[in-house]
Amino acid sequence: MNQRTMVQSKLLIVNSQNNRSSMGNIVAIVGRPNVGKSTLFNRLTGERKAIVEESSGVTRDRHYGKSEWNGAEFSVIDTGGYVQGSDDVFEGEIRKQVHLAMDEADAILFVVDVQVGITDLDMRVAKILRKMSKKVYVIANKVDSPIHQTMSAEFYSLGLGEVYNLSSINGSGTGEILDKVVSDFEDKPELEDTSGVPKFAIVGKPNVGKSSLINALIGQERNIVTPISGTTRDTLNTRYKSYGFDFFLVDTAGLRKQAKVQEDIEFYSTLRSVRAIEESDVCIFMVDAIEGIGHQDLNVFQIIKKNKKGVVVLINKWDLVDEKETNTIKEMEERVRKRLAPFTDVPIIFTSTVTKQRLHKALEKSIEVYENRTQKIPTSELNDKLLPIIERTPPPAYKGKYIKIKFITQLPTYTPSFAVFCNLPQYIREDYKRFVENQLRKLYKFEGVPMNIFFRKKN
């Protein structure tokens, strides 16, 4: 097996609950424009999410993805190219986002271009990185021929240690780099033994009432609340034991440092959401009732889905909606589900942290989603109920070949996952996978829970 095939086979997008040892690790890809950061991001995450073009500064926004190597899972952040001294109005924002990514990451991949050599911008970035107490890996990219192998030696003069040769186009060198990065990951210990105690993350864009929700639930100013977006800075776990409930609330709480007042709020919120989501079992996803679901809300929701976490949607600040009619809630719920599609099997609750309206119901629903997520269905029962439905609506034939589904079983994974065994799994279409998932949701209560459906070969 050549290295490219090995890398492609080992880089799998998986849910973060299957391996807790590297939970919460974030790898940031930084460097000046047009050195191949987005190409590397696409290779690590197995996606084609980041735009790749042969021109500088294409990546204006940041991209978030999930990756896995040798059983260690981690998040990957692709940043815009670091630029200084330009008249481009966007480049100031890009520079802030790069700084923020470096501040939040556990490991930094500093990408340079071996075919261009060291530039003034490379030296500026290296100067910043030398002052940081983070693990930095210098990636000499575009090593596409033997002559480039020796050309990368000049990057040792940046004073950041080992230089790793890479061709992000064909994948050469990726394995060696990832072996080193994941071996350096530090285990993130739990604050205490919480086995069996659910963790609920309070997530959403800034200023939707996350900290106010915790304060309303525990009856004290446990978390600092201000009307300024982004006040919350550090992840805190609050044990909630009252009214028959027992779980942890994971909030991103704490007063922001004065030096960070000008930072990019949306990007910071996304990074903190990543941390909180990865540590949780169920996400309480808060949306502003006045503003509705916007682009930033959908970003957070996509992160929840990628991590295969349970989710309860709270439409908060419902008390501020002045004109309420008989169908107001129903119409709002329809709009929300339309925005969240195709994953619409989620509970939606209209709340107010000020009046404490329906907060108790939100907790009850969160416990219910947690139970939905952890349920185990016996194989015999699963086949007795699902196989007759499949026999009535079998997969469509492919080029005259008929697909016969033999049996179904639930896999012993943290996220609800099902293996469907059949004779020709390679011919199963996506729409039929959705059909099987929908039937499972009709037969069993998986509200608020993403699931995995795998089709496997069995003669």
Backbone hydrogen bonds, N-H to C=O, Kabsch-Sander energy under -0.5 kcal/mol:
donor,donor_aa,acceptor,acceptor_aa,energy
6,M,2,N,-2.4
7,V,3,Q,-2.9
8,Q,4,R,-2.4
9,S,5,T,-2.2
10,K,6,M,-1.8
11,L,7,V,-2.2
12,L,10,K,-1.3
14,V,12,L,-0.7
18,N,15,N,-1.4
19,N,16,S,-0.6
23,M,20,R,-1.4
25,N,22,S,-2.0
27,V,75,S,-3.1
28,A,26,I,-0.5
28,A,107,A,-2.4
29,I,77,I,-2.7
30,V,28,A,-0.6
30,V,109,L,-2.4
35,V,32,R,-0.7
40,L,36,G,-2.0
41,F,37,K,-2.6
42,N,38,S,-2.6
43,R,39,T,-1.9
44,L,40,L,-2.5
45,T,41,F,-2.3
46,G,42,N,-1.3
47,E,42,N,-0.9
53,E,51,I,-0.5
55,S,53,E,-1.4
58,V,55,S,-0.7
60,R,58,V,-1.2
63,H,78,D,-1.7
65,G,76,V,-2.1
67,S,74,F,-2.4
69,W,72,A,-2.5
72,A,69,W,-2.2
73,E,71,G,-0.5
74,F,67,S,-2.4
75,S,25,N,-2.7
76,V,65,G,-2.7
77,I,27,V,-2.7
78,D,63,H,-2.5
78,D,76,V,-0.5
79,T,29,I,-1.4
79,T,77,I,-0.6
82,Y,31,G,-2.5
91,E,88,D,-0.9
92,G,88,D,-0.6
93,E,89,V,-0.6
94,I,90,F,-2.4
95,R,91,E,-2.3
96,K,92,G,-1.8
97,Q,93,E,-2.3
98,V,94,I,-2.3
99,H,95,R,-2.2
100,L,96,K,-2.5
101,A,97,Q,-2.5
102,M,98,V,-2.4
103,D,99,H,-2.1
104,E,100,L,-2.0
105,A,101,A,-2.0
106,D,26,I,-2.7
107,A,26,I,-1.7
108,I,135,K,-2.6
109,L,28,A,-3.1
110,F,108,I,-0.8
110,F,137,Y,-2.4
111,V,30,V,-2.8
111,V,109,L,-0.9
112,V,139,I,-2.8
114,V,112,V,-0.7
114,V,141,N,-2.2
116,V,113,D,-1.0
117,G,113,D,-2.5
123,M,119,T,-1.9
124,R,120,D,-1.9
125,V,121,L,-2.6
126,A,122,D,-2.7
127,K,123,M,-2.0
128,I,124,R,-1.7
129,L,125,V,-2.5
130,R,126,A,-2.3
131,K,127,K,-0.7
131,K,128,I,-0.9
132,M,129,L,-1.3
135,K,106,D,-1.0
136,V,134,K,-0.5
137,Y,108,I,-2.8
138,V,136,V,-0.5
138,V,162,E,-1.0
139,I,110,F,-3.2
139,I,137,Y,-0.6
140,A,138,V,-0.7
140,A,164,Y,-2.4
141,N,112,V,-2.8
141,N,139,I,-1.1
143,V,166,L,-2.4
144,D,142,K,-1.7
148,H,145,S,-1.1
149,Q,145,S,-0.7
149,Q,146,P,-0.9
150,T,146,P,-0.7
151,M,147,I,-0.9
152,S,148,H,-1.0
153,A,150,T,-1.4
154,E,151,M,-1.0
155,F,152,S,-1.7
156,Y,153,A,-1.8
157,S,154,E,-1.5
158,L,155,F,-1.5
159,G,156,Y,-1.7
164,Y,138,V,-3.0
165,N,163,V,-0.5
166,L,140,A,-2.4
167,S,172,S,-2.4
171,G,167,S,-2.3
172,S,167,S,-0.5
174,T,171,G,-2.0
177,I,173,G,-1.8
178,L,174,T,-2.6
179,D,175,G,-2.5
180,K,176,E,-1.7
181,V,177,I,-2.5
182,V,178,L,-2.5
183,S,179,D,-1.4
184,D,180,K,-1.1
184,D,181,V,-0.6
185,F,182,V,-0.7
188,K,21,S,-0.6
194,T,192,E,-0.8
197,V,194,T,-2.4
200,F,248,F,-3.4
201,A,199,K,-0.5
201,A,282,V,-2.5
202,I,250,V,-2.8
203,V,201,A,-0.8
203,V,284,I,-2.1
208,V,205,K,-0.8
213,L,209,G,-1.8
214,I,210,K,-1.4
215,N,211,S,-2.4
216,A,212,S,-2.4
217,L,213,L,-1.9
218,I,214,I,-2.5
219,G,215,N,-1.4
220,Q,215,N,-0.8
222,R,220,Q,-2.4
231,T,228,I,-1.1
234,D,253,A,-1.3
236,L,251,D,-2.9
238,T,236,L,-0.5
238,T,249,L,-2.7
239,R,237,N,-0.5
240,Y,247,F,-3.4
241,K,239,R,-0.6
242,S,245,F,-0.8
245,F,242,S,-2.5
247,F,240,Y,-1.9
248,F,198,P,-2.8
249,L,238,T,-2.8
250,V,200,F,-3.6
250,V,248,F,-0.6
251,D,236,L,-2.7
251,D,249,L,-0.7
253,A,234,D,-1.4
253,A,251,D,-0.9
256,R,231,T,-0.7
260,K,257,K,-1.7
261,V,258,Q,-1.5
263,E,260,K,-2.1
265,I,263,E,-0.7
268,Y,264,D,-2.4
269,S,265,I,-2.8
270,T,266,E,-2.0
271,L,267,F,-2.3
272,R,268,Y,-2.5
273,S,269,S,-2.3
274,V,270,T,-2.2
275,R,271,L,-1.9
276,A,272,R,-2.5
277,I,273,S,-3.0
278,E,274,V,-2.4
279,E,275,R,-1.2
280,S,277,I,-1.5
281,D,199,K,-3.3
282,V,199,K,-2.0
283,C,310,G,-3.2
284,I,201,A,-3.6
284,I,282,V,-0.5
285,F,283,C,-1.0
285,F,312,V,-2.6
286,M,203,V,-3.0
286,M,284,I,-0.7
287,V,314,L,-2.9
289,A,316,N,-2.7
292,G,288,D,-2.7
294,G,292,G,-0.6
298,L,294,G,-2.1
299,N,295,H,-1.8
300,V,296,Q,-1.7
301,F,297,D,-2.3
302,Q,298,L,-2.4
303,I,299,N,-1.6
304,I,300,V,-1.9
305,K,301,F,-2.2
306,K,302,Q,-2.6
307,N,303,I,-1.9
308,K,305,K,-1.4
309,K,304,I,-2.0
310,G,281,D,-2.0
311,V,448,G,-2.3
312,V,283,C,-2.5
313,V,347,P,-2.6
314,L,285,F,-2.9
314,L,312,V,-0.5
315,I,313,V,-0.6
315,I,349,I,-3.0
316,N,287,V,-2.3
316,N,314,L,-1.2
318,W,351,T,-2.6
320,L,317,K,-1.7
321,V,318,W,-1.2
322,D,320,L,-0.9
324,K,322,D,-1.2
325,E,323,E,-0.5
328,T,325,E,-1.5
331,E,327,N,-2.8
332,M,328,T,-2.4
333,E,329,I,-2.8
334,E,330,K,-2.0
335,R,331,E,-1.9
336,V,332,M,-2.4
337,R,333,E,-2.5
338,K,334,E,-1.9
339,R,335,R,-1.7
340,L,336,V,-1.9
341,A,337,R,-1.1
343,F,340,L,-1.0
344,T,342,P,-1.4
346,V,344,T,-2.4
349,I,313,V,-2.8
351,T,315,I,-1.9
351,T,349,I,-0.6
352,S,357,Q,-1.3
356,K,352,S,-1.1
357,Q,352,S,-0.9
359,L,356,K,-1.1
362,A,358,R,-1.7
363,L,359,L,-1.8
364,E,360,H,-2.2
365,K,361,K,-2.5
366,S,362,A,-1.9
367,I,363,L,-2.3
368,E,364,E,-2.1
369,V,365,K,-2.4
370,Y,366,S,-2.2
371,E,367,I,-2.3
372,N,368,E,-2.3
373,R,369,V,-2.2
374,T,370,Y,-1.4
375,Q,371,E,-0.7
375,Q,372,N,-0.6
382,L,378,P,-2.4
383,N,379,T,-2.4
384,D,380,S,-2.2
385,K,381,E,-1.8
386,L,382,L,-2.6
387,L,383,N,-1.4
389,I,385,K,-0.5
390,I,386,L,-2.2
391,E,387,L,-2.6
392,R,388,P,-1.5
393,T,389,I,-1.6
398,Y,401,K,-2.5
399,K,397,A,-0.5
401,K,398,Y,-1.9
402,Y,400,G,-0.5
404,K,402,Y,-0.5
405,I,403,I,-0.6
406,K,404,K,-0.5
406,K,421,F,-2.9
407,F,421,F,-0.9
409,T,419,A,-2.1
411,L,417,S,-2.8
413,T,411,L,-2.2
418,F,452,N,-2.3
419,A,409,T,-2.8
420,V,418,F,-0.5
420,V,454,F,-3.5
421,F,407,F,-2.7
421,F,419,A,-0.6
422,C,456,R,-2.7
423,N,404,K,-1.4
427,Y,424,L,-1.7
428,I,425,P,-1.6
432,Y,429,R,-0.5
433,K,429,R,-1.7
434,R,430,E,-2.2
435,F,431,D,-1.5
436,V,432,Y,-2.4
437,E,433,K,-2.2
438,N,434,R,-2.7
439,Q,435,F,-2.0
440,L,436,V,-2.1
441,R,437,E,-2.2
442,K,438,N,-1.6
443,L,439,Q,-2.3
444,Y,440,L,-2.6
446,F,444,Y,-1.1
448,G,345,D,-4.0
449,V,446,F,-2.1
452,N,416,P,-2.2
454,F,418,F,-3.1
456,R,420,V,-2.7
456,R,454,F,-0.5
458,K,422,C,-2.5
